[in-house]
Amino acid sequence: MFTEDIKGLSSNLEALRDFVELSEVVLRDLPKITSEEDKLTLLSICYAFKQMNPDTFSDLEIPANQKDKLDKIVKIKTKEDGKSKSCELNFDGFGLSNPTKVIKSLNKILRSSTRSRLLFNSALISLISAVEWFFSRLLHVHFGKHPQTAISSDKIFSYEDLTGFSTIEDARRNIIEKKVEDILRGSFSEWIKYFRSNLKLSMSYLDSVFDELIETCERRNLYVHNNGVANSIYLSKVSNKIASDVKIGHQIEVKRSYLENRISLFERCCILIAAELWKQMLPSDSKRGIILIEIAFEHMEKKRWDVAEGLSYFIMNDKKLPERDLLVGKMNYWLSMKRQDRWNEIKEQATSEDMSARDNLFQLAWYSLCSKKEEFYKLLPKAVKAGDVDLPSLETFPIFDEIRPDKQFQATLTKLRKSKQKKKTSKSKKTIKST
């Protein structure tokens, strides 16, 4: 019920990340295939901007080997007031003396910039569409279990409506569909309000990031309805902490860093909402731990520690899950905090944990996390021999990143690998001899 929807959201958002990354590679490489004339035009304009206002355009880097050429093209003149400046570009002798060629180059450059904007703007719209789909799925799950909450006592079907239903079940589905549509016509904040008041979810994990979630949805609305230009609606709904420098009429940009942050933010929050609803409806369903651990691990492998942190914290506090899942959640939470340079916040809790009765795998992971090298190397051969941990896990699990760069670790792994290969060869010889 929840598993497929959660996996579906994660898959959709991972595909969105891939789309943005791959498309940006193509867009970034476009200047490499443009003509030298186009490059010269763009470089000259950048140089002119920097000469006119060096403070504002201090980040613009001009190749040193091009400055002599650019000084011949760009002429800056100071007006009589001694403050205002004007600029003249003279491409004569550089293959661009014809103004039509300059305009053509500028149009190419502008189109390249437009492609990037369209890419990121479309990705933002796709993100919120994926979120809306996910909320729709959660509402369908809720109303599927509690259909009476979707039906008002004054609901009346017209004769035309009734003739379109084959069964009572068709009528029930129709009511639920309309109820879901009615809810999703509202704003994101209204969705959350409905989930809190009607589905009785606490969603305290949204409190610290609620302003960012609202701003993202409102930014999406700007691009759908106002071409990304800030208006009074945007400013009235977005926290002043986020939009303090934004004025009506300003063009709001969508940068890749912003997109990456918001995709992860919404993925974390949406999955946590689903997990809380899942826990409410099916408190003892162990599948919840399995799917959350799986997704958290995927994000750990990709260094998205904020997502892994949120999911792992939920797991370690979901007391209806098996104890092993709680421990996995706790270990992954500690690791995620350490990777975000927040080890001091949980160091005492992590290092004081009693792991003496735990499986060898958990003990090794804990030793690695807490930099207990002596204990780690003492246990490692025994754990490998007993089959509690295998070499691929030691080489790939993120929690062993702590100790993996250590020379002794690599030497020990090589020794264990040779020993394993020797036993395998010996076993093969015995098999051949017996046959």
The 8 nearest C-alpha neighbors of each residue, nearest first, counted from 0:
[[1, 2, 3, 4, 140, 277, 5, 137],
 [2, 0, 4, 3, 5, 277, 273, 137],
 [3, 1, 5, 4, 0, 6, 290, 287],
 [2, 4, 6, 5, 1, 7, 0, 8],
 [3, 5, 7, 1, 6, 2, 8, 136],
 [6, 4, 8, 7, 2, 3, 1, 9],
 [7, 5, 3, 9, 4, 8, 10, 2],
 [6, 8, 4, 10, 5, 9, 3, 11],
 [7, 9, 11, 5, 10, 6, 12, 4],
 [10, 8, 6, 12, 11, 7, 13, 5],
 [9, 11, 7, 13, 8, 12, 6, 14],
 [12, 10, 8, 14, 9, 13, 7, 15],
 [11, 13, 15, 9, 14, 10, 8, 16],
 [14, 12, 16, 10, 15, 11, 9, 17],
 [13, 15, 17, 11, 12, 16, 18, 10],
 [14, 16, 12, 18, 13, 17, 11, 19],
 [17, 15, 13, 19, 14, 18, 20, 12],
 [18, 16, 14, 20, 15, 19, 21, 13],
 [19, 17, 15, 21, 16, 20, 22, 14],
 [18, 20, 16, 22, 17, 21, 23, 15],
 [21, 19, 17, 23, 18, 22, 16, 24],
 [22, 20, 24, 18, 23, 19, 17, 25],
 [23, 21, 25, 19, 24, 20, 18, 26],
 [22, 24, 26, 20, 25, 21, 27, 19],
 [25, 23, 27, 21, 22, 26, 28, 20],
 [24, 26, 22, 28, 23, 27, 29, 21],
 [27, 25, 23, 29, 28, 24, 22, 115],
 [26, 28, 24, 25, 29, 23, 30, 31],
 [27, 29, 25, 26, 31, 30, 24, 32],
 [28, 30, 26, 31, 32, 27, 25, 33],
 [31, 29, 33, 32, 28, 27, 38, 26],
 [32, 30, 29, 28, 33, 27, 34, 38],
 [31, 33, 30, 29, 34, 28, 35, 37],
 [34, 32, 30, 31, 37, 29, 35, 38],
 [35, 33, 36, 37, 38, 32, 30, 31],
 [34, 36, 38, 37, 39, 33, 40, 32],
 [35, 37, 39, 34, 38, 40, 95, 104],
 [38, 36, 104, 40, 34, 35, 39, 41],
 [37, 39, 35, 41, 40, 36, 42, 34],
 [38, 40, 42, 36, 37, 41, 43, 35],
 [41, 39, 37, 43, 38, 42, 36, 44],
 [42, 40, 38, 44, 43, 39, 45, 37],
 [41, 43, 39, 45, 44, 40, 38, 46],
 [44, 42, 46, 40, 45, 41, 39, 47],
 [43, 45, 47, 41, 46, 42, 48, 40],
 [46, 44, 42, 48, 47, 43, 41, 49],
 [45, 47, 43, 49, 44, 48, 42, 50],
 [46, 48, 44, 50, 45, 49, 51, 43],
 [49, 47, 51, 45, 46, 50, 52, 44],
 [50, 48, 53, 46, 56, 52, 47, 51],
 [49, 51, 47, 48, 52, 53, 46, 75],
 [50, 52, 48, 49, 47, 53, 84, 75],
 [51, 53, 49, 50, 54, 55, 48, 56],
 [52, 54, 49, 56, 57, 50, 55, 51],
 [55, 53, 57, 56, 52, 49, 58, 51],
 [56, 54, 53, 52, 57, 49, 58, 48],
 [55, 57, 49, 53, 58, 54, 59, 52],
 [56, 58, 54, 53, 59, 55, 49, 60],
 [59, 57, 56, 60, 55, 54, 49, 53],
 [60, 58, 57, 56, 61, 49, 45, 46],
 [59, 61, 58, 62, 57, 45, 46, 63],
 [60, 62, 63, 59, 46, 66, 65, 42],
 [63, 61, 64, 65, 60, 66, 42, 59],
 [64, 62, 65, 66, 61, 67, 60, 69],
 [63, 65, 62, 66, 67, 68, 61, 69],
 [66, 64, 63, 68, 62, 67, 69, 61],
 [65, 67, 69, 68, 63, 64, 70, 62],
 [68, 66, 70, 69, 65, 71, 64, 63],
 [67, 69, 71, 66, 65, 70, 72, 64],
 [70, 68, 66, 72, 71, 67, 73, 43],
 [69, 71, 67, 73, 72, 68, 66, 74],
 [70, 72, 69, 68, 73, 67, 74, 89],
 [73, 71, 89, 69, 88, 70, 90, 74],
 [74, 72, 88, 70, 69, 71, 87, 47],
 [73, 75, 87, 86, 88, 76, 72, 70],
 [76, 74, 86, 85, 87, 73, 84, 77],
 [77, 75, 85, 84, 86, 78, 74, 87],
 [76, 78, 84, 83, 81, 85, 79, 75],
 [79, 77, 83, 80, 81, 84, 76, 82],
 [78, 80, 81, 77, 82, 83, 84, 76],
 [79, 81, 82, 78, 83, 77, 84, 76],
 [82, 80, 79, 78, 77, 83, 84, 76],
 [83, 81, 80, 84, 78, 77, 79, 85],
 [82, 84, 78, 77, 81, 80, 85, 79],
 [85, 83, 77, 76, 78, 82, 51, 75],
 [84, 86, 76, 75, 77, 87, 83, 78],
 [85, 87, 75, 74, 76, 88, 84, 47],
 [86, 88, 74, 73, 75, 89, 85, 76],
 [89, 87, 73, 72, 74, 90, 86, 43],
 [90, 88, 72, 91, 87, 73, 96, 71],
 [91, 89, 96, 95, 93, 72, 92, 88],
 [90, 92, 96, 93, 89, 95, 94, 72],
 [93, 91, 94, 90, 96, 95, 89, 72],
 [94, 92, 90, 91, 95, 96, 36, 72],
 [93, 95, 92, 96, 91, 90, 36, 97],
 [96, 94, 90, 97, 93, 100, 101, 91],
 [95, 97, 91, 90, 94, 98, 92, 93],
 [96, 98, 95, 99, 100, 101, 94, 91],
 [99, 97, 101, 100, 96, 102, 95, 103],
 [98, 100, 102, 97, 101, 103, 95, 104],
 [99, 101, 103, 98, 102, 97, 95, 104],
 [102, 100, 98, 104, 103, 99, 95, 105],
 [101, 103, 105, 99, 104, 100, 106, 98],
 [102, 104, 100, 106, 101, 105, 99, 107],
 [105, 103, 37, 107, 101, 106, 102, 100],
 [106, 104, 102, 108, 107, 103, 109, 101],
 [105, 107, 109, 103, 104, 108, 110, 102],
 [108, 106, 104, 110, 105, 109, 111, 103],
 [107, 109, 105, 111, 106, 110, 104, 112],
 [110, 108, 106, 112, 111, 107, 113, 105],
 [109, 111, 113, 107, 112, 108, 106, 114],
 [112, 110, 108, 114, 109, 113, 107, 115],
 [111, 113, 109, 115, 110, 114, 108, 116],
 [112, 114, 110, 116, 111, 115, 117, 109],
 [115, 113, 117, 111, 112, 116, 118, 110],
 [116, 114, 118, 112, 113, 117, 119, 111],
 [117, 115, 113, 118, 119, 114, 120, 112],
 [118, 116, 120, 114, 115, 119, 121, 113],
 [119, 117, 115, 121, 116, 120, 114, 122],
 [118, 120, 122, 121, 116, 117, 253, 123],
 [119, 121, 117, 123, 122, 118, 116, 253],
 [122, 120, 124, 118, 123, 119, 117, 125],
 [121, 123, 119, 125, 120, 124, 126, 118],
 [124, 122, 126, 120, 125, 121, 119, 219],
 [123, 125, 121, 126, 122, 127, 219, 128],
 [126, 124, 122, 128, 123, 127, 121, 129],
 [127, 125, 123, 129, 124, 128, 122, 130],
 [126, 128, 130, 129, 124, 125, 131, 123],
 [127, 129, 125, 131, 130, 126, 132, 124],
 [130, 128, 132, 126, 127, 131, 125, 133],
 [129, 131, 127, 133, 128, 132, 134, 126],
 [132, 130, 128, 134, 133, 129, 127, 135],
 [133, 131, 135, 129, 130, 134, 128, 136],
 [132, 134, 136, 130, 135, 131, 129, 137],
 [135, 133, 137, 131, 136, 132, 138, 130],
 [134, 136, 132, 138, 133, 137, 131, 139],
 [137, 135, 133, 139, 134, 138, 140, 132],
 [138, 136, 134, 140, 139, 135, 141, 133],
 [139, 137, 141, 135, 140, 136, 142, 134],
 [138, 140, 136, 142, 137, 141, 143, 135],
 [141, 139, 143, 137, 138, 142, 136, 144],
 [140, 142, 138, 144, 143, 139, 145, 137],
 [143, 141, 146, 145, 139, 144, 140, 138],
 [142, 144, 140, 141, 146, 145, 139, 175],
 [143, 145, 142, 141, 146, 140, 139, 280],
 [144, 146, 142, 147, 143, 148, 141, 149],
 [147, 145, 142, 148, 143, 149, 144, 150],
 [146, 148, 150, 149, 145, 142, 151, 144],
 [149, 147, 146, 150, 145, 142, 151, 197],
 [150, 148, 147, 146, 175, 178, 142, 151],
 [151, 149, 147, 148, 152, 174, 146, 154],
 [150, 152, 153, 154, 149, 148, 147, 155],
 [151, 153, 154, 150, 155, 147, 149, 148],
 [152, 154, 151, 155, 150, 156, 149, 174],
 [155, 153, 151, 152, 156, 150, 174, 157],
 [156, 154, 153, 157, 152, 151, 160, 158],
 [157, 155, 160, 161, 158, 154, 159, 170],
 [156, 158, 160, 159, 161, 155, 162, 154],
 [157, 159, 161, 160, 162, 156, 163, 155],
 [158, 160, 157, 162, 161, 163, 156, 164],
 [161, 159, 157, 163, 158, 162, 156, 164],
 [162, 160, 158, 163, 164, 159, 157, 156],
 [161, 163, 159, 160, 164, 158, 165, 157],
 [162, 164, 161, 160, 165, 159, 169, 170],
 [165, 163, 161, 169, 166, 162, 170, 160],
 [164, 166, 169, 163, 167, 162, 168, 170],
 [167, 165, 168, 169, 164, 170, 171, 163],
 [166, 168, 170, 169, 171, 165, 164, 172],
 [167, 169, 171, 166, 170, 172, 165, 164],
 [170, 168, 172, 166, 167, 171, 164, 173],
 [169, 171, 173, 167, 168, 172, 164, 174],
 [170, 172, 168, 174, 173, 169, 167, 175],
 [173, 171, 175, 169, 174, 170, 176, 168],
 [174, 172, 170, 176, 171, 175, 169, 177],
 [173, 175, 171, 177, 172, 176, 178, 170],
 [174, 176, 178, 172, 177, 173, 149, 179],
 [177, 175, 173, 179, 178, 174, 172, 180],
 [176, 178, 180, 174, 175, 179, 181, 173],
 [179, 177, 175, 181, 180, 176, 174, 149],
 [178, 180, 182, 176, 181, 177, 175, 183],
 [181, 179, 177, 183, 178, 182, 184, 176],
 [180, 182, 178, 184, 179, 183, 177, 185],
 [183, 181, 179, 180, 184, 185, 178, 190],
 [182, 184, 185, 180, 181, 179, 190, 186],
 [185, 183, 181, 182, 180, 186, 179, 190],
 [184, 186, 183, 189, 182, 187, 190, 181],
 [185, 187, 189, 188, 190, 184, 183, 216],
 [186, 188, 190, 189, 191, 213, 185, 216],
 [187, 189, 191, 190, 186, 192, 213, 185],
 [190, 188, 192, 186, 187, 191, 185, 193],
 [191, 189, 187, 193, 188, 192, 194, 186],
 [190, 192, 194, 188, 193, 189, 195, 187],
 [191, 193, 189, 195, 190, 194, 196, 188],
 [194, 192, 190, 196, 191, 195, 197, 189],
 [195, 193, 198, 191, 192, 197, 196, 200],
 [194, 196, 200, 199, 192, 193, 198, 197],
 [195, 197, 193, 199, 194, 198, 192, 200],
 [198, 196, 193, 199, 194, 195, 200, 192],
 [197, 199, 194, 200, 195, 196, 193, 141],
 [200, 198, 195, 196, 197, 194, 201, 193],
 [201, 199, 195, 198, 202, 194, 276, 275],
 [200, 202, 203, 195, 199, 204, 275, 194],
 [203, 201, 204, 200, 205, 272, 195, 206],
 [202, 204, 205, 201, 206, 207, 200, 272],
 [203, 205, 202, 206, 207, 268, 271, 208],
 [206, 204, 203, 209, 208, 207, 202, 268],
 [207, 205, 209, 203, 208, 204, 202, 210],
 [206, 208, 205, 209, 204, 210, 203, 211],
 [209, 207, 211, 205, 210, 206, 212, 204],
 [208, 210, 212, 206, 205, 211, 207, 213],
 [209, 211, 213, 212, 208, 238, 214, 237],
 [212, 210, 214, 208, 209, 213, 215, 241],
 [213, 211, 209, 215, 210, 214, 208, 216],
 [212, 214, 210, 216, 211, 215, 209, 217],
 [215, 213, 217, 211, 237, 216, 212, 218],
 [216, 214, 218, 212, 217, 213, 211, 219],
 [215, 217, 219, 213, 218, 214, 220, 212],
 [218, 216, 220, 214, 219, 215, 233, 213],
 [219, 217, 221, 215, 220, 216, 214, 222],
 [218, 220, 216, 217, 222, 221, 124, 215],
 [221, 219, 217, 223, 218, 222, 224, 216],
 [222, 220, 227, 225, 218, 224, 219, 223],
 [223, 221, 227, 226, 219, 220, 225, 224],
 [222, 224, 220, 221, 225, 219, 226, 227],
 [223, 225, 221, 222, 220, 226, 227, 219],
 [226, 224, 221, 227, 222, 228, 223, 220],
 [227, 225, 222, 228, 221, 224, 223, 250],
 [226, 228, 222, 221, 251, 225, 250, 229],
 [227, 229, 250, 249, 248, 226, 225, 251],
 [230, 228, 247, 248, 249, 233, 250, 227],
 [231, 229, 247, 232, 233, 248, 228, 234],
 [230, 232, 234, 233, 235, 247, 229, 236],
 [233, 231, 235, 230, 234, 236, 229, 217],
 [232, 234, 236, 231, 230, 235, 217, 237],
 [235, 233, 231, 237, 236, 232, 230, 242],
 [236, 234, 232, 233, 237, 231, 238, 230],
 [235, 237, 233, 234, 232, 238, 217, 213],
 [238, 236, 214, 234, 235, 233, 239, 242],
 [239, 237, 240, 241, 210, 242, 236, 214],
 [238, 240, 243, 242, 241, 237, 234, 244],
 [241, 239, 238, 243, 242, 237, 210, 244],
 [240, 242, 239, 238, 243, 237, 211, 210],
 [243, 241, 239, 245, 244, 240, 238, 237],
 [242, 244, 239, 240, 245, 241, 238, 246],
 [245, 243, 242, 246, 241, 239, 240, 249],
 [246, 244, 242, 243, 249, 247, 229, 234],
 [247, 245, 249, 248, 244, 229, 230, 234],
 [246, 248, 230, 229, 249, 231, 245, 228],
 [247, 249, 229, 228, 246, 230, 250, 245],
 [248, 250, 229, 228, 247, 246, 251, 245],
 [251, 249, 228, 227, 229, 252, 248, 226],
 [252, 250, 227, 228, 249, 229, 253, 218],
 [253, 251, 254, 250, 227, 116, 120, 119],
 [254, 252, 119, 120, 257, 255, 251, 258],
 [255, 253, 257, 256, 252, 258, 119, 116],
 [254, 256, 258, 257, 259, 253, 119, 19],
 [257, 255, 259, 258, 254, 260, 253, 261],
 [258, 256, 254, 260, 255, 259, 261, 253],
 [259, 257, 255, 261, 260, 256, 262, 254],
 [260, 258, 256, 262, 257, 261, 255, 263],
 [259, 261, 257, 258, 263, 262, 264, 256],
 [260, 262, 264, 258, 263, 259, 265, 257],
 [263, 261, 259, 265, 264, 260, 258, 266],
 [264, 262, 266, 261, 260, 265, 267, 306],
 [265, 263, 261, 267, 262, 266, 260, 268],
 [264, 266, 268, 262, 267, 263, 269, 261],
 [267, 265, 263, 269, 264, 268, 270, 262],
 [266, 268, 306, 264, 265, 270, 269, 263],
 [267, 269, 271, 265, 270, 266, 272, 264],
 [270, 268, 272, 266, 271, 267, 265, 273],
 [269, 271, 273, 272, 267, 268, 274, 266],
 [272, 270, 274, 268, 273, 269, 275, 267],
 [271, 273, 269, 275, 270, 274, 268, 276],
 [274, 272, 270, 276, 271, 275, 277, 269],
 [273, 275, 271, 277, 272, 276, 270, 278],
 [276, 274, 278, 272, 277, 273, 271, 279],
 [275, 277, 279, 273, 278, 274, 280, 272],
 [278, 276, 274, 280, 275, 279, 281, 273],
 [279, 277, 282, 275, 281, 276, 280, 274],
 [278, 280, 276, 277, 282, 281, 275, 200],
 [279, 281, 277, 278, 282, 276, 141, 144],
 [282, 280, 278, 284, 277, 283, 279, 276],
 [281, 283, 278, 279, 284, 280, 319, 277],
 [284, 282, 319, 281, 285, 320, 278, 287],
 [283, 285, 286, 281, 282, 287, 320, 278],
 [286, 284, 287, 288, 320, 283, 289, 321],
 [287, 285, 289, 288, 284, 290, 2, 291],
 [288, 286, 285, 289, 290, 284, 291, 274],
 [289, 287, 291, 286, 290, 285, 292, 324],
 [288, 290, 286, 292, 287, 291, 293, 285],
 [289, 291, 293, 292, 287, 288, 294, 286],
 [292, 290, 294, 288, 293, 289, 295, 287],
 [293, 291, 295, 289, 290, 294, 288, 296],
 [294, 292, 290, 296, 291, 295, 289, 297],
 [293, 295, 297, 291, 296, 292, 290, 298],
 [296, 294, 307, 292, 298, 297, 293, 291],
 [295, 297, 299, 293, 294, 298, 292, 300],
 [298, 296, 294, 300, 299, 295, 293, 301],
 [299, 297, 301, 303, 295, 300, 296, 307],
 [298, 300, 296, 302, 301, 297, 303, 304],
 [299, 301, 297, 298, 302, 296, 397, 303],
 [302, 300, 298, 299, 303, 297, 304, 296],
 [303, 301, 299, 304, 300, 298, 338, 305],
 [304, 302, 298, 301, 305, 299, 306, 307],
 [303, 305, 307, 335, 302, 306, 308, 299],
 [306, 304, 308, 307, 303, 309, 335, 263],
 [305, 307, 267, 309, 308, 304, 303, 263],
 [308, 306, 295, 304, 310, 305, 309, 298],
 [307, 309, 305, 332, 311, 335, 306, 310],
 [310, 308, 312, 306, 311, 307, 305, 313],
 [309, 311, 313, 307, 312, 308, 295, 314],
 [310, 312, 328, 314, 332, 308, 313, 309],
 [313, 311, 309, 315, 314, 310, 332, 308],
 [312, 314, 310, 316, 311, 315, 317, 309],
 [315, 313, 311, 328, 317, 316, 312, 325],
 [314, 316, 325, 328, 329, 312, 313, 317],
 [317, 315, 313, 314, 318, 312, 325, 328],
 [318, 316, 314, 319, 315, 320, 313, 325],
 [317, 319, 320, 316, 325, 315, 321, 322],
 [318, 320, 283, 317, 282, 321, 284, 285],
 [319, 321, 318, 285, 317, 288, 324, 322],
 [322, 320, 324, 323, 325, 319, 285, 318],
 [321, 323, 325, 324, 326, 320, 318, 319],
 [322, 324, 326, 325, 321, 327, 320, 328],
 [325, 323, 327, 326, 322, 321, 328, 288],
 [326, 324, 315, 322, 328, 323, 327, 314],
 [325, 327, 329, 323, 328, 324, 330, 322],
 [328, 326, 324, 330, 329, 325, 331, 323],
 [329, 327, 311, 315, 325, 314, 331, 326],
 [328, 330, 326, 332, 315, 327, 331, 325],
 [331, 329, 333, 327, 332, 328, 326, 334],
 [330, 332, 334, 328, 333, 329, 311, 335],
 [333, 331, 329, 311, 335, 308, 330, 334],
 [334, 332, 336, 330, 331, 335, 337, 329],
 [333, 335, 331, 337, 336, 332, 338, 330],
 [336, 334, 304, 332, 338, 308, 337, 333],
 [335, 337, 341, 339, 333, 334, 338, 342],
 [338, 336, 342, 334, 340, 341, 339, 335],
 [337, 339, 335, 340, 336, 334, 304, 341],
 [338, 340, 336, 337, 341, 335, 304, 342],
 [341, 339, 337, 338, 342, 336, 343, 335],
 [340, 342, 336, 337, 339, 343, 344, 338],
 [341, 343, 337, 344, 346, 345, 340, 336],
 [344, 342, 346, 341, 345, 347, 340, 337],
 [345, 343, 342, 341, 346, 347, 336, 348],
 [344, 346, 348, 343, 342, 347, 349, 333],
 [347, 345, 343, 349, 342, 348, 350, 344],
 [346, 348, 350, 349, 345, 351, 343, 344],
 [349, 347, 345, 346, 351, 350, 352, 344],
 [348, 350, 346, 347, 352, 351, 345, 333],
 [349, 351, 347, 352, 348, 346, 369, 365],
 [352, 350, 348, 349, 347, 353, 346, 354],
 [353, 351, 349, 350, 354, 348, 347, 365],
 [354, 352, 355, 351, 356, 350, 357, 349],
 [353, 355, 357, 356, 352, 362, 361, 365],
 [354, 356, 357, 353, 362, 358, 352, 359],
 [357, 355, 354, 358, 353, 362, 359, 361],
 [358, 356, 354, 355, 361, 362, 359, 360],
 [359, 357, 360, 361, 362, 356, 387, 354],
 [358, 360, 362, 361, 382, 363, 387, 357],
 [359, 361, 363, 358, 362, 388, 387, 364],
 [362, 360, 364, 363, 358, 359, 365, 357],
 [361, 363, 359, 365, 364, 360, 366, 354],
 [362, 364, 366, 360, 365, 361, 375, 359],
 [365, 363, 361, 367, 362, 366, 368, 398],
 [364, 366, 368, 362, 367, 363, 369, 361],
 [365, 367, 371, 363, 369, 375, 364, 368],
 [366, 368, 370, 364, 365, 369, 402, 401],
 [369, 367, 365, 366, 370, 401, 364, 398],
 [368, 370, 366, 367, 371, 365, 350, 349],
 [371, 369, 367, 372, 368, 366, 401, 402],
 [372, 370, 366, 369, 374, 373, 375, 367],
 [373, 371, 375, 374, 370, 376, 366, 367],
 [372, 374, 375, 376, 371, 377, 366, 378],
 [375, 373, 377, 372, 376, 371, 378, 366],
 [374, 376, 372, 378, 373, 377, 366, 363],
 [377, 375, 379, 378, 373, 374, 372, 380],
 [376, 378, 374, 375, 379, 373, 380, 381],
 [379, 377, 375, 376, 381, 380, 382, 374],
 [378, 380, 382, 376, 381, 377, 375, 383],
 [381, 379, 383, 382, 378, 384, 377, 415],
 [380, 382, 384, 379, 378, 383, 385, 377],
 [381, 383, 379, 385, 387, 380, 384, 359],
 [384, 382, 386, 380, 388, 385, 381, 389],
 [383, 385, 381, 386, 382, 380, 387, 388],
 [384, 386, 382, 383, 387, 381, 388, 380],
 [387, 385, 383, 388, 384, 382, 389, 381],
 [388, 386, 382, 385, 360, 383, 359, 389],
 [389, 387, 383, 386, 360, 382, 392, 390],
 [390, 388, 392, 391, 383, 386, 393, 387],
 [389, 391, 393, 392, 394, 388, 412, 416],
 [392, 390, 394, 393, 389, 395, 396, 388],
 [393, 391, 395, 396, 394, 390, 389, 388],
 [392, 394, 390, 391, 395, 396, 399, 389],
 [393, 395, 391, 392, 390, 396, 399, 403],
 [394, 396, 392, 393, 391, 397, 399, 400],
 [395, 397, 392, 398, 399, 393, 394, 400],
 [398, 396, 400, 399, 395, 300, 299, 401],
 [397, 399, 400, 396, 364, 401, 368, 334],
 [398, 400, 401, 397, 402, 396, 403, 367],
 [401, 399, 403, 397, 398, 402, 404, 396],
 [402, 400, 399, 367, 403, 368, 398, 370],
 [401, 403, 400, 405, 399, 367, 404, 408],
 [402, 404, 400, 405, 401, 399, 408, 409],
 [405, 403, 402, 406, 400, 408, 401, 409],
 [404, 406, 408, 403, 407, 402, 409, 401],
 [407, 405, 409, 408, 410, 404, 403, 411],
 [406, 408, 410, 405, 409, 411, 376, 412],
 [409, 407, 411, 405, 406, 410, 403, 412],
 [408, 410, 412, 406, 411, 407, 413, 405],
 [411, 409, 407, 413, 408, 412, 406, 414],
 [412, 410, 414, 408, 413, 409, 407, 415],
 [411, 413, 415, 409, 414, 410, 416, 408],
 [414, 412, 416, 410, 411, 415, 409, 417],
 [413, 415, 411, 417, 412, 416, 418, 410],
 [416, 414, 418, 412, 417, 413, 419, 411],
 [415, 417, 413, 419, 418, 414, 412, 420],
 [418, 416, 420, 414, 419, 415, 421, 413],
 [419, 417, 415, 421, 416, 420, 414, 422],
 [418, 420, 416, 422, 417, 421, 415, 423],
 [419, 421, 423, 417, 418, 422, 424, 416],
 [422, 420, 418, 424, 423, 419, 417, 425],
 [423, 421, 425, 419, 424, 420, 426, 418],
 [422, 424, 420, 426, 421, 425, 419, 427],
 [425, 423, 427, 421, 426, 422, 420, 428],
 [426, 424, 422, 428, 427, 423, 421, 429],
 [425, 427, 423, 429, 424, 428, 422, 430],
 [426, 428, 424, 430, 425, 429, 423, 431],
 [429, 427, 431, 425, 430, 426, 432, 424],
 [430, 428, 432, 426, 431, 427, 433, 425],
 [429, 431, 427, 433, 428, 432, 426, 434],
 [430, 432, 428, 434, 429, 433, 427, 426],
 [433, 431, 429, 430, 434, 428, 427, 426],
 [434, 432, 430, 431, 429, 428, 427, 426],
 [433, 431, 432, 430, 429, 428, 427, 426]]
